[in-house]
Amino acid sequence: MRFTDILSLSDQPRGTLHRQLSHLVEEGLLEVDRDGRYLIGIRLLKLASRSWARNEFRAIAEPHLRRLQELTGETVHLGVLRGSEVIYLDKVEGRQSVRMYSQIGNASPAYCTGVGKAALSALDDAELAERIAGFEFRPYTEHTLRSAAELLADILDIRARGYAFDREEHESGICCVAAPIRSDGDHMLAGVSVTGPAYRVTSGKLQEWAPLVLAAADSIMTDMRNRMGPKR
């Protein structure tokens, strides 16, 4: 964004805003390109990287994600539910890399991703209804769920079987199977998934992987209780 763009949104006096931006540039948190636009600085990216590295939940889950990737050969995701979105905390690439939207730090709609729907299934009925009421059902593909009724029906099925599917709902050609992860007291809801291209990952293969994904989620929750639970 240019200075004038930031000024129009910030409700700050011009001089005050200029000093604040100059200070952030001096500290390396922002940069200014040759066209006068402000960009995220290298130092801010370094701070973000350290934050990801220190994330205890991510560290606990990592060996289980790698084991799941070894068992399936496909890409494994770890995501946490935040409002109406799922934020990807970790990603272990499959043996045959496939271009897809998901990257660490990216956010995707919860209603059309396997990790998101798995996490939503762990909400109680009242909280689930509140979240669903806030969704805007944008059709990313021809397979995207388009209404609250469709999503609720899918989540009831997910609760019954214990795992979720994304059958090309967010990205054409991309499918996954996912399981929910709950912290004690449900302070954090997340999910783990195995994802691959539709031409290689059949419905039968997703069903075959479901027990592996459930086992990975269960192992992560066990380690969370042991390492993040109340200290005696």
Secondary structure as GFF3:
##gff-version 3
##sequence-region A 1 232
A	DSSP	alpha_helix	3	10	.	.	.	ID=ss1
A	DSSP	alpha_helix	14	26	.	.	.	ID=ss2
A	DSSP	beta_strand	30	32	.	.	.	ID=ss3
A	DSSP	beta_strand	38	40	.	.	.	ID=ss4
A	DSSP	alpha_helix	42	54	.	.	.	ID=ss5
A	DSSP	alpha_helix	56	72	.	.	.	ID=ss6
A	DSSP	beta_strand	75	82	.	.	.	ID=ss7
A	DSSP	beta_strand	85	92	.	.	.	ID=ss8
A	DSSP	beta_strand	107	109	.	.	.	ID=ss9
A	DSSP	three_ten_helix	110	112	.	.	.	ID=ss10
A	DSSP	alpha_helix	114	121	.	.	.	ID=ss11
A	DSSP	alpha_helix	125	133	.	.	.	ID=ss12
A	DSSP	alpha_helix	148	161	.	.	.	ID=ss13
A	DSSP	beta_strand	164	167	.	.	.	ID=ss14
A	DSSP	beta_strand	174	182	.	.	.	ID=ss15
A	DSSP	three_ten_helix	184	186	.	.	.	ID=ss16
A	DSSP	beta_strand	189	197	.	.	.	ID=ss17
A	DSSP	alpha_helix	203	228	.	.	.	ID=ss18
###
